[in-house]
Amino acid sequence: MPITITFVIGNSNSMDDPLIRFPGYALRRAANATAAELAARLAPLELRQSDASLLMLIAVNPGVTASAVGRSLDIQRANMVPLLKRLEDAGLIEREAIDGKSQGLSLTPEGLRRLDAARREIEAFEAELLERVPEEHRRHLLPALNAIWR
């Protein structure tokens, strides 16, 4: 059955947008908007969202290997190398030998300090984000989002 799309010419607020009826599109738009907001909040800390995520995982899993963190965050090995190098060069993480072959990651004191500041920003951002969702939907939001990607 063909789909008929009608566009109204004029003010962008009056234009019919058929894309907002697609959950994937709405999810992508929401993800892009919130990622940009969070990036702006982390920028003064000289951290990216991926940096903060990595620091959080290492903090609760001291000695974790880079490959385990990469698997958990869905970061390919080729992308993990420069990410870890950037954090190591910034003095936020350090590596220590686990055995003859593997190295574990841990946070430096500066990494812990920066993570603490990032966590405060992220927690405030997340609380503000939930306030945008109607109260009756808040308790369902996270389980619904996790069901999509897990």
Secondary structure, DSSP 4 states (H G I P E B T S, - for coil): -PPP-----S-GGGS--GGGG-HHHHHHHHHHHHHHHHHHHHGGGT--HHHHHHHHHHHHSTTEEHHHHHHHHT--HHHHHHHHHHHHHTTSEEEEESSSS-EEEEE-HHHHHHHHHHHHHHHHHHHHHHHTS-HHHHHHHHHHHHHHH-
